Amino acid sequence: SVRPSNHQWKLSDFEIGTPLGRGKFGRVYLAREKNTEYMVALKMMFKSELVKDHMEHQVRREIEIQTHLTHPNILKMLTYFWDEKKIYLILEFAQEGELFKVLNSQPHKRFDEPTAAYYLRQVADALRYCHSQSVIHRDIKPENLLLFSHHVVKLADFGWSVHAPSKCRNTMCGTIDYLPPEMVDSQTYNEYVDNWCLGVLCYEFLCGSPPFESSEQAETFRKIRAVMYGFKSYMSESSRHLISKLLVKVPKSRLPLTDVIEHLWIKKNCEIFT
Ligand SMILES: O=C(O)Cn1ncc2ncnc(NCCc3cnc(NC(=O)Nc4cccc(Cl)c4)s3)c21
């Protein structure tokens, strides 16, 4: 039986299943909607924790952004609701889980060039759509990419996304490896931060670790500011070219997303998937 579209969703509409993952602010469970038996991912977060870290406005913005984005490579937020203690996000369920785990389970913790290119093209397409809606994701990294069957990748967790342009307000939690120079120096930035992150992501897909990774945080920031990194011997010429056009200090000089998707390395490596 189909529910009316104005149905007020509540937790009892779902059967909660196995835990899928745990983040800083809450846990994610597999869940099944009772009427349709549709499988979803249910993320629950304690309001008290969000308020304590002043994140409630971010969740509100994420919900506003995510419920208005529709793209085959963006994880759909199906609905959301809350009760006295918690906020619940009902998300599309990614049956192959976090790309981060798949990357780390590879033999040398890295993808071959065709796989890396196929994933990167999908992320670039999702970002191109976000930017067309004036949304900057700001937190592109393997942990925020979810895998579906047939190597379909979707961008998730818009908890850090903002409407462009924006002032760097929040201290970033999690990895600093993906921060672009303009955010390291906490200047204003625009959607080109995502182009930089795409370069870092491409490097990590191909090498198994990000380009500026260092044991000390200060050293990582120094390398990012200086755009100081090296290529591994096994990286193809065309992959080095693409990365070198994204890891550029001047934001507006970074390769536009349309040119990423048309780049020789992407074209050459994706034709086996099309
Ligand atoms: O990835 C996993 O751990 C496990 N996993 N496995 C399969 C699977 N299928 C779907 N979703 C999963 N995980 C949830 C991904 C998210 C999407 N959107 C989010 N938004 C968010 O967390 N917002 C948010 C939270 C706290 C504060 C603030 Cl400011 C914002 S999390 C899945």
The ligand as a Tripos MOL2 file, in Angstrom:
@<TRIPOS>MOLECULE
LIG
   32    35     1     0     0
SMALL
NO_CHARGES

@<TRIPOS>ATOM
      1 O1         29.0150    4.9140    4.9640 O.co2     1 LIG1
      2 C1         28.7900    4.2380    5.9790 C.2       1 LIG1
      3 O2         29.1830    4.4630    7.1250 O.co2     1 LIG1
      4 C2         28.0390    3.0230    5.8220 C.3       1 LIG1
      5 N1         27.1750    2.8360    4.6680 N.ar      1 LIG1
      6 N2         27.2130    1.6570    4.0470 N.ar      1 LIG1
      7 C3         26.2770    1.6260    3.0930 C.ar      1 LIG1
      8 C4         25.6160    2.8490    3.1090 C.ar      1 LIG1
      9 N3         24.5880    3.3350    2.3470 N.ar      1 LIG1
     10 C5         24.1870    4.5770    2.5830 C.ar      1 LIG1
     11 N4         24.7250    5.3970    3.5370 N.ar      1 LIG1
     12 C6         25.7400    4.9140    4.2980 C.ar      1 LIG1
     13 N5         26.2790    5.7460    5.2280 N.pl3     1 LIG1
     14 C7         25.7870    7.0820    5.4530 C.3       1 LIG1
     15 C8         26.4260    8.0470    4.4670 C.3       1 LIG1
     16 C9         25.9190    9.4330    4.7160 C.ar      1 LIG1
     17 C10        25.2010   10.2000    3.8570 C.ar      1 LIG1
     18 N6         24.8920   11.4230    4.3230 N.ar      1 LIG1
     19 C11        25.3460   11.6480    5.5290 C.ar      1 LIG1
     20 N7         25.1270   12.8620    6.1660 N.am      1 LIG1
     21 C12        25.6290   13.1160    7.3990 C.2       1 LIG1
     22 O3         26.2630   12.3050    8.0450 O.2       1 LIG1
     23 N8         25.3530   14.3840    7.8310 N.am      1 LIG1
     24 C13        25.8040   14.9150    9.0140 C.ar      1 LIG1
     25 C14        26.0440   14.1530   10.1510 C.ar      1 LIG1
     26 C15        26.4820   14.7900   11.3000 C.ar      1 LIG1
     27 C16        26.7080   16.1390   11.3300 C.ar      1 LIG1
     28 C17        26.4710   16.8660   10.1710 C.ar      1 LIG1
     29 CL1        26.7700   18.5370   10.1420 Cl        1 LIG1
     30 C18        26.0150   16.2700    9.0340 C.ar      1 LIG1
     31 S1         26.1780   10.3250    6.1430 S.2       1 LIG1
     32 C19        26.2070    3.6160    4.1050 C.ar      1 LIG1
@<TRIPOS>BOND
     1     1     2 2
     2     2     3 1
     3     2     4 1
     4     4     5 1
     5     5     6 ar
     6     5    32 ar
     7     6     7 ar
     8     7     8 ar
     9     8     9 ar
    10     8    32 ar
    11     9    10 ar
    12    10    11 ar
    13    11    12 ar
    14    12    13 1
    15    12    32 ar
    16    13    14 1
    17    14    15 1
    18    15    16 1
    19    16    17 ar
    20    16    31 ar
    21    17    18 ar
    22    18    19 ar
    23    19    20 1
    24    19    31 ar
    25    20    21 1
    26    21    22 2
    27    21    23 1
    28    23    24 1
    29    24    25 ar
    30    24    30 ar
    31    25    26 ar
    32    26    27 ar
    33    27    28 ar
    34    28    29 1
    35    28    30 ar
@<TRIPOS>SUBSTRUCTURE
     1 LIG1         1 GROUP 0 **** ****
